[in-house]
Amino acid sequence: MIKEGVFMMERTYRICDVVNEEFLRFPLTLLANPQYKEMSLEAKFVYALLLNRLTLSQKNGWINDDGEVYLVYTREEASATLNISYKKAIAAFRELIENRLLVEQRQGRGYPNLLYVLKAELADRDAAEFLDSLDKPAEENAVEPYPMQNCQNSTSRTAETAVQDMPESHIQTCHTDSLEGVIKLLLSLSQSSFLHIDPYEIDKKGISGTTYLDVLIQATQADMKCLLWYGFMTKNDKIHINQYIVNRLEEENIKEYTCIELIMNSIRKDTIPCNPGILGSGILATNLSQEANKAIWDYSDMLVCMYSDTKYKSYDGRLYRDSIK
């Protein structure tokens, strides 16, 4: 009996075994269709995750009146599951939408967006070429090694040696992807630092309850030069963000700042007519010189002029400028 019990325990499935037996569906169409091949690996894996969630949506009864299955899956969830930055998750969703593999239906601020996964397309010719490439012997697909670059004096140097030969610089560049990473980095920066923050959503709180606008405020109060970029897709989103910026800066008694936005003429109140990546964006600058602030205004004028006769597909691609204070 003991031996039989031990034998059975060795064959029963444990939680780790259940996870180990789960696999993501990864359509080879994403590798065979020339259009999809250009997408990033992050976008392809997000698509596989979304396909995997369709079964759960069906069980939850998430089906609209037309019999179409939809799901709720955020950029944050994709970022956490794939262990990628939130910015890369945003870019991955954007790629899927642009390549007609995903449709996102907004329900308004405060409600999660509904996602409709679209079937990947593949022409017979592309499918045949892809299958032929899989059948080729390995030596036919081998890639020639990239030739090592030589210096002008024809002597090869390693990267370490090349770095040692570079003149010492007074500029130190630091990169970080997460909100918590920026907060930690902030503590080590000197007053002469220039902080460039590029998060897209500046009102979204992180684990610590802090937003990227809070980070800018902390850096500004420490007399650092700051530049914060943000984006929005509807006029309602713009109004919300503008009010958030003005209210927070007033609360912290920050009066000297420059905030300029460039908006595409096709933007709508609460719907997204097209997705060129972004329909509106803004730059919030603090502690910059008068000359630097003037340059921001001048460059925004130049961009409006550059896009004065532009279309995005069938939509009005012209830009207009706005500012908040």
Steps between C-alpha positions, in 0.01 A plus 500: 500500500783739586677428177177547305434831681849628421457392141170689473648814659773501238240496223251757631507850354615784725442872444841543338418212262175665395685820409772300327243329278344829388623639169440821310356473151748674274373512140781443251313749283672772705830370362381417149308813404754766390285770659497333843867402484591866542321517836701489821526181705310677778204563269499137383504365854224739609292366210565144624393602852180653366418183305552303818251722684219441249403172668469677836285770339269236357462341844424842651232561238679802357322488164326795337162498324668408169656187650851653508722401791673789675745509787639738759879501519702805592844623402599460866413129495698444180795691648497287816449164323773552239728690740531794262470872565161667494618711208580187296159356585334818368706473181407132460127572519547785251674265253217248521241770436696644207538153344127429534546220751320677782207737537468700820165641604516773761229521764601832649734596780468278803382196301732239342527492123350203315737311272400305190774270369499472120610193306846519346496483119735304275510466122559154350820618329651632824398180679671285237820706512506480878457121501776467240734703719434264791594200285835643391813342653660699778811583295287675236355733763834571664592865535849621428669642810510878506853621424680658796541871455853631497634840595663728249842363590375148402526356853197340658397616847255361752211709626669530840820638344303742283315635803827548685632706210201737504550837665345539843155662484330726751160366395356187657191349337268287714207293368212337684164362382284480810342764723664353808833499316470872428420574866810311614711670235372840611664464839844460343479792257666834558334841471664553161324194352260512205209259542315385187190291576312326217218291655189576282264479804607754762204456735534124549617404850772243553546254784613781731190708419711752309442625146752621244373854552584459869854405396528815289375707795759347734780563249378854433498581872858370512586761231563239228414579140209284391317399182191278520331356189144366505237390252125470456256364242178701556403853592349373824833344592673830422263695726555254784880512468504881472297538818720248678818688405367843595356382832811310609739783410281750684495273805880495502525875428687445172417803289779517244463233236440452128239252377436472126288244318479394136168346399392333178195658337332158483472471877146451633326559832472142626569270203816405312442537123847379405817382669821657367662412831394816681241770429626755747809554711644759731827612652518640853828678576623648827813687612611558141661819380303763311689402185410133542132579557499717188654211303209275604253755363702546180527128431129449560433772240731322257319168549160660441636645175659170396166320537290778347408289197507147638261207498510178701332249272163672433513715816609858553863478612554869566603614846399791718671630810358563844654604831394485863597719790 
